[in-house]
Amino acid sequence: QKEVEQDPGPLSVPEGAIVSLNCTYSNSAFQYFMWYRQYSRKGPELLMYTYSSGNKEDGRFTAQVDKSSKYISLFIRDSQPSDSATYLCAMNYGGATNKLIFGTGTLLAVQP
Amino acid sequence: ETGVTQSPTHLIKTRGQQVTLRCSSQSGHNTVSWYQQALGQGPQFIFQYYREEENGRGNFPPRFSGLQFPNYSSELNVNALELDDSALYLCASNTRTGSDEQYFGPGTRLTVT
C-alpha cells in the first residue's frame, strides 16, 4: 500500500465548475500538507501549504485537511482553462529531513 | 528574488554512461532536495543536502550521489545509467527547518537509450 493515494484521473470539467481533488494517506505522523500544480513538462508549483486539520483559503483555492480521516482535499472555484494541469498532493513528517511524499497526481482538464 | 534553476533542460545518454545535473537554489535558501519523477508518477525523494552534507536519503542506490557547494548550489550525479533512470529530475530548495515549503525548479529531463 502506498503511503499517499491519489486518483490519477483524468478529470474533465466545464469552465466555471467547482473542482474537488482528494488524497488519502496511511501514516498519521504526517504533519504538513501541500498541493502542487504541474503543467506539462514543467516543475511543480506550490499552491497551498497547510498544517493541522482545518481549511485554508487563497483566492479561488481552498485546501482542507482532516487528520482524523487521513484525508486532504483541494477545491478550485470558478475553474478556468488555465487551471488545466496535473495536481499533486504532498506531505511530510517535519523534522530534520523534510522529504516530501507525493501522490501520483490528478490530471485536470477544464473545458472552455 | 531568483527562483530555483536547473541545467541542462534535457539530455540524452546511453546506458552505462554517467551524468551530472546541476541546480541553483532560490536566494535565501540553504537546503536542496533532489527528486526523480517518472512519467505519470509523483516525484520520488532521492536525497537532501544541507551545509554541504547529505541530510537524508530515499530508496535509491549508491550510484546516485550528490554534492552541495558553499553557495548552496548542488549537483546530482548518476553513474552506470540504466534505462529506468529515464525521468524528470527535479531540484527543490527551502530554508533549514522541518516545515518550510519546498520550491521546485523546472527539472532536467533525462532520456537513457
Interface residues (C-beta under 8 A of the other chain):
Chain A: V4 Q6 P8 Q31 Y32 M34 Y36 R41 K42 G43 P44 E45 L46 Y49 Y51 L88 A90 N92 Y93 G94 G95 A96 T97 N98 K99 L100 I101 F102 G103 T104 G105
Chain B: V4 Q6 S33 Y35 G40 Q41 G42 P43 Q44 F45 Q48 N55 G56 G58 L88 L90 A92 N94 T97 G98 S99 D100 E101 Q102 Y103 F104 G105 P106 G107 R109
